[in-house]
Amino acid sequence: MIKFTAEIKPVPLARPRVNTKTRQAFYPQRSKNFKKALVIIGKVAMHGREPLTGKLKVTIDLYKNCKIDSRQFGDVDNHQKAIFDALNGICFVDDRQIVKVICNKHKDKFERIEIKIEEC
């Protein structure tokens, strides 16, 4: 089992944008920064262990300083995508291993993400 708290603001995965001149797709800087930070936190949480290889259950608790029903929080599935993309190859070999997800949104003045990954 892997359990850790990322003391960063939860950021949902944004849709890729397209540069009108070059026609190249890119993700907004906010999404890139979130992913980089979560990659580092995930590596530290693994303590040099190999990624998990079996079927997985993932529990995610998102804590954000806003109204839960507001547009500021974002959709749960977009938060999950951003987290799974960042932890892919670090905490688990591939996100296809995930067979069960529990994701909760909470309002709290201390923004963070609590993640628990366990084998089924």
Secondary structure, DSSP 4 states (H G I P E B T S, - for coil): -EEEEE-S---PPPPPEE-TTT--EE--HHHHHHHHHHHHHHHHHHTTPPPB-S-EEEEEEEEESS-TTSTTT--HHHHHHHHHHHHBTTTBS-GGGEEEEEEEEEE-SS-EEEEEEEE-
